[in-house]
Amino acid sequence: MSLIHKIVKEIKFSVKLANKPARLYKYHSLKFAPHISAFNKIENYFQNKKGVEIGGPSRIFQKDGFIPVYPIANHVDGCNFSNNTVWENTIKAGQNYDTGSKNVGYQYIVDGMDLSIISDASYDFILSSHSLEHFANPLKALTEWLRVIKTGGAIVLALPDPRYTFDHKRPITVFEHLLQDYKNDTPESDLFHLDEVLALHDIKLDNWVKDYDDLKRRALNNIENRCIHHHVFNLELLKQIMAYFNVKVLQTATSFPNNLIVIGIKQ
């Protein structure tokens, strides 16, 4: 039996857990990796600062998560694309973005591709966990994400490691493809990768679909649910993306159960 299928039960549980509101995590006993190596060296980018998160709240940023930003930040606001999502269920705009820390942030209901509701350089840092892969045009999304943070501010991206997820059969996206999507202004309704997803998605590793027909129904309605992983990333691709935006990479890492992580500074 392959490594992929030896750990399938752990991953399926972890993925399910990772998509629950952050306040629920403390009630589970699953052991996660220790904090990111040398986190103390980059704490100053988050300590008593204000940030915004695309998607979430996310387990990885909790006190016992791999990148424990929530407990040390002044506050974190959140952006979710809809009032009702697969991961968060029913939510509403307002001062109710609860990361489990002392200060509750503001919940925006806004598409992460268009943060025009937020002024330039409004935040000290931006967080995203398992969100960027859901964007049909990730470079356009990142242009917006970087716009709303100050020069010298931090961007933290955590994405699924395809080696241990339902994407493990799919090829890694090449940077040139992302750039072409950016130049073509590819919209979120785009289903260019649908055939690849349907052919190579490992349903056994996806806790959210029952069978192929269920996967297809969900994928065809992606504009409403945003469940498709349009692109597949590795650390090398993430470094190329950071270089394109002239973001200085401070750290890259992987963590249990399926995270690829890059932390950079807007220059």
Backbone as a ProteinNet text record, in pm:
[ID]
protein_1_A
[PRIMARY]
MSLIHKIVKEIKFSVKLANKPARLYKYHSLKFAPHISAFNKIENYFQNKKGVEIGGPSRIFQKDGFIPVYPIANHVDGCNFSNNTVWENTIKAGQNYDTGSKNVGYQYIVDGMDLSIISDASYDFILSSHSLEHFANPLKALTEWLRVIKTGGAIVLALPDPRYTFDHKRPITVFEHLLQDYKNDTPESDLFHLDEVLALHDIKLDNWVKDYDDLKRRALNNIENRCIHHHVFNLELLKQIMAYFNVKVLQTATSFPNNLIVIGIKQ
[TERTIARY]
85.2	0	88.3	50.9	131.8	120.2	216.9	212.8	83.8	41	-80.9	-197.8	-214.8	-332.7	-313.2	-189.3	-165.7	-213.5	-205.7	-243.6	-376.5	-452.3	-575.6	-671.6	-686.9	-783.1	-741.8	-611.9	-563.3	-587.1	-558.8	-571.8	-718.1	-805	-946.2	-1002.2	-962.9	-1006.6	-946.8	-818.7	-749.9	-806.2	-837.6	-895.6	-1033	-1110.7	-1241.4	-1227.4	-1133.2	-1108.1	-1059.3	-971.6	-912.5	-1015.8	-1131.7	-1234.3	-1344.1	-1324.2	-1418.4	-1375.2	-1466.8	-1428.5	-1318.7	-1229.2	-1111.3	-1149.1	-1261.1	-1296.9	-1325.1	-1345.7	-1377.2	-1252.7	-1137.3	-1020	-972	-988.2	-932.7	-1000.3	-1113.4	-1184	-1139.5	-1044	-995	-853.6	-818.7	-690.1	-585.9	-619.2	-523.5	-394.5	-282.2	-153	-101	-67.5	-13.5	135.5	199.7	342.4	367.5	487	520.2	522.7	536.9	541.2	650.7	630.4	727.3	864.8	964.8	1101.8	1134.1	1190	1234.5	1121	1001.5	889.6	921	1000.2	1034.3	1108	1171.6	1246.4	1155.6	1030.7	938.8	815.5	812.9	697.9	667.4	770.5	750.9	661.3	645.3	556.8	408.9	381.9	244.5	211.3	312.8	292.3	219.8	100.6	19.4	-12.3	-9.2	-41.6	-181.2	-235.1	-366.8	-352.3	-426.9	-418	-554.9	-554.5	-677.2	-650.7	-750.7	-736.5	-837.7	-790.3	-876.9	-922.7	-1054.5	-1104.1	-1077.9	-1114.9	-1086.9	-1204.9	-1183.8	-1057.8	-995.4	-864.4	-787.6	-709.5	-710.7	-643.7	-494.9	-431.3	-285.9	-237	-324.8	-283.5	-321.3	-378.6	-414.3	-290.5	-311.3	-202.2	-117.5	-182.3	-108.1	-93.3	-114.4	-95.7	49	74.4	211.1	264	173.7	211.9	119.7	150	55.9	42.2	-23.1	-37.7	-152.4	-266.3	-384.4	-357.1	-285.8	-271.7	-188.7	-101.7	-11.9	-53.2	-144.1	-189.1	-282.3	-290.6	-389.8	-529.7	-552.8	-676.3	-660.9	-745.9	-747	-889.8	-907.9	-1035.9	-1038.2	-1155.3	-1167	-1249	-1215.4	-1290.1	-1339.6	-1469.3	-1526.8	-1616.3	-1620.9	-1683.4	-1837	-1895.1	-2040.4	-2090.3	-2218.8	-2283.3	-2303	-2284.7	-2301.2	-2198.1	-2103.5	-1998.2	-1997.4	-1934.8	-1921.7	-1850.7	-1752.9	-1665.1	-1718.3	-1778.6	-1820	-1970.3	-2045.7	-2191.4	-2241.3	-2339.8	-2398.3	-2319.5	-2277.3	-2204.8	-2263.1	-2228.8	-2277.6	-2170	-2180	-2085.2	-2103.5	-1992.5	-1998.9	-1883.6	-1885.8	-1777.5	-1795.3	-1770.7	-1793.6	-1693.1	-1578.9	-1478.8	-1397.6	-1434.7	-1382.6	-1271.9	-1149.1	-1034.7	-1002.4	-1080.5	-1053.3	-959.5	-916.2	-827	-907.5	-837.6	-906	-989.3	-944.9	-1015.5	-1085.5	-1214.9	-1292.7	-1275.4	-1251.2	-1230.2	-1357.7	-1343.8	-1457.6	-1467.2	-1585.6	-1610.7	-1660.7	-1576.5	-1620.5	-1684.1	-1791.9	-1845.2	-1809.8	-1700.2	-1645.4	-1557.7	-1559.4	-1477.1	-1329.9	-1247.6	-1105	-1033.7	-1100.5	-1044.2	-1060.1	-1152.8	-1183.5	-1206	-1101.7	-1108.5	-1123.5	-1193.7	-1205.8	-1273.7	-1345.6	-1406.8	-1301.1	-1177.5	-1068.2	-967.7	-928.6	-834.3	-693.3	-612	-471.8	-401.4	-309	-220.2	-295.6	-409	-490.9	-442.8	-364.9	-328	-176.8	-134.7	7.2	45.6	-51.2	-21	-147.6	-129.1	-240.6	-213.9	-318.3	-309.1	-401	-359.3	-444.6	-405	-500.8	-475.3	-572.1	-517.1	-595.4	-705.5	-665.2	-758.7	-711.6	-583.1	-533.4	-561.8	-557.9	-581.7	-725.7	-815	-955.6	-981.7	-879.2	-895	-854.6	-942.3	-911.4	-796.8	-780.8	-679.3	-598.2	-509.4	-441.7	-351.7	-292.2	-206.6	-290	-409	-498.1	-539.7	-570.4	-606.3	-491.8	-370.9	-255.2	-225.6	-254	-237.7	-323.2	-446.1	-535.8	-488.2	-445.5	-402.7	-282.8	-190	-71.6	-105.5	-204.2	-244.2	-291.5	-360.9	-422.4	-326.9	-204	-106.7	0.1	57.8	158.2	289.7	369.9	506.4	579.6	646.5	710.4	621.2	495.5	402.3	422	370.4	391	272.1	302	201	232.9	133.4	151.3	55	110.9	29.8	52.6	-55.9	-51.3	-140.4	-86	-160.5	-148.2	-240.1	-230.6	-109.4	-41.8	68.6	7.6	16.1	-55	-8.9	108.2	158	71.3	-2.2	-80.9	-228.8	-276.7	-416.6	-477.5	-603.2	-672.4	-617.4	-522.8	-458.4	-330.5	-297.9	-165.4	-143.3	-249.4	-233.9	-219.9	-249.7	-249.7	-109.4	-79.5	50.3	56	176.2	196	174.8	98.8	76.5	207.9	228.8	348.9	318.4	419.1	398.6	345.3	392	348.2	197.3	139.4	-6.2	-75.8	-25.2	-82.1	-70.2	43.6	66.6	-29.8	-56.6	-150.3	-291.3	-329.4	-460	-470.3	-360.4	-356.7	-372.4	-297.1	-301.5	-437.7	-500.8	-631.3	-747.1	-715.5	-817.5	-920.9	-870.7	-957.2	-1052.8	-1182.9	-1281	-1297.3	-1362.5	-1385.4	-1480.1	-1555.7	-1646.3	-1573.6	-1445	-1367.4	-1361.8	-1383.1	-1376.4	-1276.3	-1170.5	-1068.5	-1013	-999.3	-937.6	-1037.9	-1162.9	-1266.6	-1234.5	-1195.3	-1168.3	-1054.8	-951.8	-839.3	-883.8	-963.2	-1013.1	-1095.7	-1186.4	-1273.1	-1196.6	-1089.4	-1012.2	-914.6	-857.8	-745.5	-772.7	-885.5	-920.5	-935.3	-862.8	-869	-981.9	-1096.9	-1215.5	-1196	-1112.7	-1089.2	-1026.3	-960.3	-894.5	-974.1	-1098	-1180.3	-1300	-1298.6	-1404.4	-1534.6	-1532.1	-1646.8	-1732.1	-1687.7	-1768.5	-1793.1	-1908.9	-1947	-1895.7	-1902.6	-1866	-1838.7	-1812.1	-1778.3	-1891.7	-2013.8	-2127.1	-2141	-2117.1	-2122.3	-2012.1	-1892.3	-1779.9	-1814.3	-1870.5	-1902.7	-2008.3	-2113.1	-2217.8	-2158.8	-2073.8	-2013.5	-1923	-1843.8	-1750	-1821.9	-1929.7	-2004.1	-2070.7	-2091.2	-2150.6	-2045.3	-1922.5	-1811.1	-1825.7	-1885.9	-1899.9	-1980.3	-2064.8	-2143.4	-2072.9	-1998.3	-1939.9	-1788.5	-1718.5	-1573.2	-1491.6	-1535.4	-1466.4	-1350.9	-1352.3	-1248.2	-1110.7	-1010.6	-871.1	-832.1	-835.7	-804.7	-661.3	-569.2	-427	-363.5	-250.8	-179.6	-40	-2.9	118.6	222.7	348.7	456.1	535.8	636.9	711.7	785.5	834.3	906.1	814.1	692	596.4	563.3	547.7	519.6	635.2	757.3	873.5	872.7	835.3	826.3	722.1	611.3	505.3	554	620.9	672.4	774.9	857.9	957.6	889.5	782.7	710	658.2	613.5	560.3	667.6	791	902.2	879.3	823.6	804.6	926.7	986.7	1103.7	1059.1	1104.3	1065.8	1149.9	1082.2	1150.5	1164.8	1058	1060.3	968.6	1008.6	919.2	923.7	815.6	811.2	699.9	702.1	589.1	552	424.8	383	272.7	258.7	153.2	17.8	-87.6	-83.5	-55.5	-75.8	-68	-44	40.4	59	190.9	181.2	296.4	286.4	395.4	389.7	498.4	460.1	557.2	519.9	620.8	602.3	695.4	637.7	717.2	683.1	763.5	749	729.7	628.5	604.2	711.5	773.6	881.8	836.2
-120.1	0	124.5	223	343.9	430.1	522.3	616.5	697.4	734.1	812.1	745.2	615.2	547.8	497.5	489.9	455.7	565.2	690.2	801.7	865.8	796.5	854.8	893.2	808.7	839.5	963.2	976	1094.2	1219.3	1212	1329.7	1370.8	1272.4	1304.7	1370.8	1320.7	1383.2	1522.1	1535.8	1664	1768.9	1728.8	1822.7	1867.8	1773.3	1808.4	1904.8	1877.6	1963.4	2100.2	2102.9	2229.4	2324.6	2273	2357	2394.5	2363.9	2405.1	2540.4	2615.8	2742.5	2721.6	2819.1	2805.8	2777.4	2832	2816.1	2671	2582.8	2444	2359	2403.2	2317.9	2275.5	2361.4	2332.5	2211.6	2170.1	2056.5	1923	1927.7	1805.6	1776.1	1649.1	1609.5	1575.1	1595.1	1562.3	1641.4	1573.3	1638.6	1696.5	1823	1889.2	1918	1958.1	1987.6	2105.6	2117.6	2233.7	2360.4	2473.5	2600.5	2600.6	2684.7	2695.5	2729	2674.2	2695.3	2844.8	2885.2	3023.1	3124.3	3088.6	3183.3	3311.1	3297.8	3415.4	3521.3	3478.8	3573.9	3658.1	3615.5	3691	3739.1	3717.8	3758.7	3907.6	3987.7	4133	4178	4094.8	4129.7	4114.1	4049.7	4021.3	4073.2	4090.5	4129.5	4263.3	4262.3	4383	4455	4381.3	4438.1	4392.4	4459.8	4419.9	4356	4247.4	4174.3	4137.9	4080.2	4033.1	3895.3	3809.4	3672.3	3645.8	3579.8	3536.4	3394.8	3377.1	3248.6	3237.9	3125	3103.8	3140.3	3142	3124.5	2986.1	2977.9	2859.9	2803.2	2673.4	2601.2	2633.8	2653.7	2667.4	2794	2895.2	3021.6	3031.6	2924.6	2922.2	2914.3	2927	2923.7	2798.2	2683.1	2558.8	2516.2	2610.4	2583.3	2602	2576.5	2581.7	2724.5	2818.7	2960.7	3039.4	3049.2	3101.4	3254	3304.6	3449.1	3505.1	3436	3490.4	3540.7	3463.4	3505.4	3631.6	3663.9	3777.8	3902.4	3886.4	4001.6	4088.9	4216	4303.7	4254.4	4233	4167.9	4125	4031.7	3981.9	3989.3	4059.3	4060.6	3945.8	3914.4	3802.6	3835.4	3770	3784.2	3646.8	3633	3513.6	3555.2	3473	3514.8	3514.5	3448.2	3432.5	3426.4	3453.7	3439.9	3294.4	3203.7	3061.7	2983.7	2921.6	2846.7	2702.1	2615.9	2475.6	2462.6	2551.6	2538.4	2609.9	2726.9	2809.3	2806.6	2743.4	2745.6	2890	2928	3061.9	3162.6	3269.5	3377.6	3510.5	3617.8	3748.5	3854.1	3960	4070	4136.8	4185.8	4255.9	4221.6	4276.7	4259	4123.7	4015.9	3882.8	3778.8	3825	3730.6	3679.8	3561.3	3508.6	3406.8	3444.6	3354.6	3281.6	3308	3247.8	3330.4	3445.3	3533.2	3642.7	3732	3830.6	3931.1	3968.8	4070.7	4009.6	4029.4	3980.6	4077.8	4023.5	4106.3	4128.6	4200.1	4229.4	4123.6	4071.1	3974.4	4047	4048.2	4098.9	3984.3	4012.4	3918.8	3978.3	3929.2	3987.5	3884	3885.7	3792.4	3829.4	3730.5	3755.8	3802.8	3795.3	3846.3	3997.2	4052.6	4195.3	4250	4310.6	4367.1	4518.8	4567.6	4712.4	4780.9	4705.1	4759.5	4799.2	4750.5	4776.6	4871.7	4974.2	5073.7	5018	5080.3	5043.2	5051.2	4958.3	4961.6	4975.6	4908.2	4916.9	4824.5	4721.5	4617.9	4597.2	4542.4	4512.4	4375.6	4286	4152.8	4090.5	3988.8	3914.4	3765.6	3689.9	3546.1	3474.8	3356.6	3273.4	3128.3	3046.5	2903.6	2823.8	2747.8	2661.9	2741.6	2856.1	2941.1	2968.3	2994.8	3040.9	2940.3	2810.9	2708	2710	2777.4	2784.9	2901.1	2979.6	3093.6	3054.6	3086.8	3058.3	3145.9	3262.4	3358.8	3402.4	3315.1	3343.9	3466.3	3498.8	3618	3745.2	3744.4	3859.7	3872.3	3758.5	3761	3816	3769.2	3813.7	3962.3	4012.6	4156.3	4236.1	4189.9	4254.8	4235.2	4114.9	4086.6	4172.7	4186	4267.3	4416	4455.9	4596.8	4643.5	4556.7	4601.8	4594.5	4546.5	4549.6	4656	4703.6	4809	4755.5	4843.2	4806.7	4763.7	4651.1	4595.9	4501.4	4486.5	4395.8	4252.1	4160.3	4017.4	3955.6	3859.6	3776.5	3631.7	3560.5	3420.7	3335.3	3243.7	3154.4	3010.7	2941.5	2796.6	2732.6	2636.8	2568.9	2418.8	2341.1	2196	2139.6	2048	1975.3	1862.8	1871.5	1774.4	1630.8	1611.8	1475.2	1397.2	1467.9	1402.3	1441.2	1483.5	1523.4	1457.1	1488.1	1432.7	1484.1	1578.3	1628.9	1553.2	1446.4	1385.9	1327.1	1303.4	1252.2	1363.9	1486	1598.1	1658.3	1713.5	1778.6	1912.7	1952.4	2085.7	2189.6	2291.7	2400.2	2472.6	2510.6	2586.9	2735.9	2812.1	2954.3	3026	2986.3	3051.7	3041.8	2933.5	2919.1	3021	3037.4	3136.6	3276.9	3304.3	3435.7	3460.4	3355.9	3369.9	3395.9	3327.9	3355	3500.4	3551	3689.6	3786.7	3763	3851.2	3845.3	3727.5	3710.4	3752.5	3792.8	3830.2	3718.7	3597.2	3480.6	3499.9	3480.9	3503.3	3381.1	3400	3290.1	3184	3217.9	3122.1	3023.6	3044.5	2961.1	2815.4	2723.4	2580.1	2509.7	2580.1	2523.6	2391.6	2379.5	2261.4	2151.9	2169.5	2074.5	1931.5	1912.9	1776.8	1711.1	1789.6	1736.3	1698.3	1783.6	1754.8	1626.4	1614.4	1497.6	1369.2	1380.7	1261.1	1219.1	1315.1	1284.3	1307.4	1361.1	1383.4	1248.6	1228.6	1102.9	1113.6	1062.3	1074.5	1008.9	905.6	836	928.3	1033.5	1126.6	1255.9	1257.8	1377.3	1346.6	1403.9	1378.5	1450.5	1535.8	1620.9	1572.9	1468.9	1416.6	1267.6	1221.1	1080.7	992.6	1044.3	964.4	1057.4	997.6	1076.4	1171.6	1123.4	1209	1327.5	1303.6	1411.4	1513.6	1463.7	1552.2	1637	1574.2	1646.9	1753.6	1718.9	1817.6	1937.6	1909.8	2017.7	2103.9	2037.9	2111.2	2199.9	2150.7	2229.4	2351.3	2344.7	2456.8	2532.9	2530.2	2586.5	2735.4	2809.5	2952.9	2982	2887.4	2904.7	2851.8	2740.6	2678.6	2695.5	2727.2	2751	2633.4	2511.8	2394.5	2344.3	2374.7	2324	2377.5	2292	2335.1	2359.7	2485.3	2515.9	2478.8	2508.1	2488.8	2405.7	2345.4	2258.6	2317.4	2337.9	2411.4	2321.8	2360.9	2310.9	2431.9	2408.6	2521.9	2599.5	2529.5	2598.1	2695.7	2654.4	2744	2862.8	2839.2	2949.4	3049.8	3000.8	3090.4	3173.2	3110.9	3184.9	3295.1	3265.2	3365.4	3481.7	3450.7	3556.3	3642.9	3580.1	3655.1	3748.2	3702.2	3783.5	3911.6	3902.4	4019	4091.9	4052.6	4113	4105.6	3994	3968.5	3894.2	3946.2	3882.5	3763.8	3644.3	3524.1	3512.5	3504.6	3486.5	3339.5	3263.4	3122.1	3043.4	2921.1	2824.2	2699.3	2623.5	2504.4	2412.3	2290.9	2199.8	2158	2123.4	2079	1975.6	1892.9	1793.5	1863.9	1816	1692.7	1715.1	1838.2	1855.6	2000.6	2070.5	2213	2246.5	2333.2	2402.7	2547.6	2602.4	2733.4	2824.5	2947.1	3049.9	3177	3240.3	3365.6	3468.8	3579.5	3679.8	3820.6	3916	4056.6	4139.5	4223.7	4313.3	4421.2	4436.3	4535.7	4656.1
0	0	0	-84.4	-96.5	28.1	44.2	155.2	150.9	29.1	13.6	84.6	59.2	112.2	255.1	300.5	440.3	533.2	485.8	572.6	531.5	445.2	394.3	505.7	607.8	713.4	791.1	820	891.9	810.5	681.1	596.1	582.8	560.8	544.6	669.9	785.7	910.6	923.5	889.4	905.3	811.7	687.2	592.3	640.8	691.6	745.3	861.8	950.1	1065.3	1022.1	920.4	875.7	818.6	779.7	722	820.5	948.3	1051.1	1108.4	1166.1	1228.9	1332.1	1342.9	1429.4	1573.3	1620.1	1761.3	1799	1698.5	1728.8	1750.1	1703.5	1700.6	1838	1936.2	2067.3	2132	2076.3	2133.3	2073.3	1980.6	1918.4	1967.3	1971.3	2027.6	1922.3	1793.2	1687.9	1707.5	1699.1	1719.9	1588.5	1591.2	1473.5	1494.3	1384.5	1391	1483.4	1540.6	1622.8	1538.7	1604.4	1534	1428.2	1327.1	1219.2	1275.5	1214.3	1260.3	1268.8	1380.6	1401.4	1386.2	1432.4	1424.5	1501.6	1608	1687.7	1606	1496.9	1414.2	1325.2	1308.3	1222.8	1297.9	1428.7	1509.8	1496.8	1478.5	1475.6	1360.7	1258.3	1147.4	1184.9	1298.8	1340.5	1480.8	1563.8	1702.9	1711.5	1771.6	1789.8	1658.9	1549	1417.9	1376	1274.6	1225.1	1086.8	1069.1	944.8	891.4	772	709.3	651.5	660.8	612.6	501.6	396	287.7	319	338.2	385.3	535.7	592.3	732.6	821.8	953.5	1025.5	1002	1025.2	987.1	1104.5	1113.5	1221.8	1230.5	1118.3	1113.3	1183.3	1199.5	1260.3	1408	1463.8	1604.5	1694.7	1824	1921.9	1909.4	1887.4	1874.9	1729.6	1637.4	1495.5	1454	1326.6	1275.8	1266.5	1240.4	1229.9	1322.6	1450.9	1551.7	1550.5	1445.6	1428.4	1512.9	1515.2	1583.7	1725.7	1808.7	1948.7	1969.3	1874.4	1896.5	1819.1	1722.3	1644	1727.2	1690.6	1752.6	1717.5	1587.6	1543.2	1398	1359	1221.2	1169.5	1056.6	987.3	886.2	834.8	742.2	619.2	508.7	384.3	339.6	323.7	263.6	148	44.2	-81.2	-77	22.5	26	169.4	185.6	316.2	356.4	260.6	289.6	209.9	279.6	212.7	262	184.6	222.1	355.9	380.1	496.1	619.7	600.1	714	740.1	649.2	659.8	651.6	729.5	718.2	801.1	735.6	802.4	754.9	824.1	782.2	804.4	728.4	742.7	877.6	932.4	1059	1150.1	1268.8	1366.5	1436.4	1360.8	1415.4	1365.6	1313.4	1264.6	1384	1430.5	1557.2	1531.8	1562.7	1547.7	1677.7	1781.5	1911	1996.1	1945	2019.8	2089.6	2157.9	2243.3	2165.2	2046	1969.3	1848.6	1840.1	1726.5	1610	1491	1373.4	1294.2	1183.3	1096.6	987.1	965.7	859.3	734.9	630	500	422.1	352	254.1	118.2	64.2	-57.7	-127.2	-257.2	-334.3	-318.1	-289	-270.5	-394.7	-509.6	-634	-644.8	-568.8	-576.6	-435.9	-381.2	-246.4	-251	-352.5	-370.5	-253	-172.5	-51.2	51.4	34.3	128.4	62.8	132.5	79.5	69.3	-14.5	-28.2	107.5	129.6	246.7	378.5	389.4	511	621.8	585.3	681.3	686.9	800	820.6	764	754.4	700.1	642.8	560.5	503.4	517.2	547.6	567.4	468.3	426.9	343.4	363.6	401.8	419	332.9	239.9	151.2	80.9	25.3	-49.1	-191.7	-209.3	-339.8	-451.3	-418.1	-519.9	-570.8	-498.6	-539	-634.2	-666.3	-756.7	-898.3	-993.5	-1133.3	-1183.6	-1121.2	-1163.1	-1039.8	-990.9	-863.4	-865.4	-978.8	-981	-968.4	-1025.8	-1008.4	-862.6	-800.4	-658.7	-574.6	-600.4	-522.7	-544	-663.1	-686.8	-588.7	-567.3	-471.5	-327.9	-295.5	-158.6	-119.9	-212	-183.7	-180.3	-256.4	-257.6	-120.8	-47.6	78.5	197.6	176.5	286.2	258.6	365.3	356.3	301.5	246	209.9	337.1	330	448.3	526	480.1	545.3	499.9	579.5	554.2	481.4	395.6	333.4	368.3	418.4	458.4	377.4	298.2	216.6	259.8	287.6	310.3	205.1	132	27.5	47.1	-10.7	3.9	-69	-2.3	-64.3	-147.5	-280.1	-364.5	-345.7	-290.1	-270.2	-172.9	-86.3	18.1	14	-102.7	-115.6	-238.6	-261.4	-378.5	-509.9	-507.2	-628.5	-665	-594.9	-612.4	-752.1	-829.4	-965.8	-1068.8	-1027.7	-1122.2	-1137.7	-1254.7	-1273.4	-1202.6	-1163.1	-1105	-1214.6	-1184.6	-1279.4	-1308.6	-1433.4	-1467.8	-1452.8	-1415.2	-1389.7	-1513.6	-1630.8	-1753.8	-1772.9	-1726.2	-1735.8	-1644.4	-1522.9	-1431.4	-1490.6	-1553.5	-1612.9	-1728.5	-1806	-1917.1	-1865.4	-1758.9	-1697.6	-1653.2	-1598.1	-1551.5	-1668.6	-1773.9	-1890.7	-1959.6	-1955.7	-2019.7	-1930.2	-1806.8	-1709.2	-1693.1	-1674.4	-1659.4	-1541.8	-1563.7	-1456.9	-1366.9	-1253.8	-1160.4	-1215.7	-1317.4	-1379.6	-1471.9	-1492.6	-1585	-1538.4	-1634.4	-1603.9	-1696.1	-1728.6	-1817.7	-1764.7	-1632.7	-1572.6	-1535.4	-1576.3	-1536.5	-1579.1	-1704.4	-1752.9	-1674.5	-1643.7	-1566.2	-1425.3	-1364.3	-1229	-1228.9	-1323.8	-1327.3	-1356.6	-1434.7	-1470.9	-1362.3	-1287.3	-1198.6	-1050.4	-1017	-876.1	-804.9	-695.1	-620	-516.3	-552.8	-468.5	-332	-327.1	-199.1	-96.1	-141.1	-49.4	-29.3	-77	-64.4	24	142.1	239.2	205.6	102	74	-42.7	-114	-224.5	-204.9	-251.6	-232.8	-345.6	-469.1	-584.8	-702.9	-819.7	-938.1	-976.3	-974.8	-1012.6	-918.4	-791.1	-693	-719.8	-750.8	-784.8	-906.8	-1008.4	-1131.2	-1106.4	-1031	-1000.2	-926.8	-830.1	-752.6	-840.5	-926.1	-1010.9	-1112.4	-1169.3	-1267.7	-1203.4	-1074.4	-1001.7	-921.3	-969.8	-893.1	-865.4	-954.9	-933.4	-807.5	-765.7	-645.4	-520.7	-535.9	-416.5	-403.5	-513.3	-515.5	-460.5	-489.1	-435.2	-522.4	-650.5	-740.2	-700.5	-708.9	-707.4	-853	-895	-1034.5	-1068.7	-975.5	-1002.4	-891.6	-924.4	-830.4	-810.2	-684.6	-650.8	-583.3	-598.1	-512.8	-465.8	-382.3	-326.9	-435.3	-536.4	-643.5	-716.7	-743.9	-809.6	-719.8	-591.3	-499.2	-496	-503.2	-506.9	-635.8	-747.5	-873.7	-865	-801.6	-785.4	-699.6	-590.4	-503.6	-578.2	-658.3	-735.6	-836.1	-896.3	-994.2	-928.6	-806.6	-735	-653.8	-669.3	-595.9	-445.2	-400.8	-258.9	-206.4	-101.7	-41.8	42.8	7	80.3	206.9	321	448.7	483.5	463.6	498.3	406.1	377	315.6	402.4	400.1	485.2	437.7	489.3	478.1	619.9	639.2	771.9	759.4	861.5	866.8	874	807.5	728.7	581.4	531.9	386.4	346.5	420.3	395	326.1	225.9	169	216.4	266.6	329.5	273.5	244	208.2	283.2	342.6	414.6	350.8	308.4	240.6	285.4	237.4	272.7	146.1	146.8	34.2	31.6	-83.2	-96.5	-178.7
[MASK]
+++++++++++++++++++++++++++++++++++++++++++++++++++++++++++++++++++++++++++++++++++++++++++++++++++++++++++++++++++++++++++++++++++++++++++++++++++++++++++++++++++++++++++++++++++++++++++++++++++++++++++++++++++++++++++++++++++++++++++++++++++++++++++++++++++++++++++

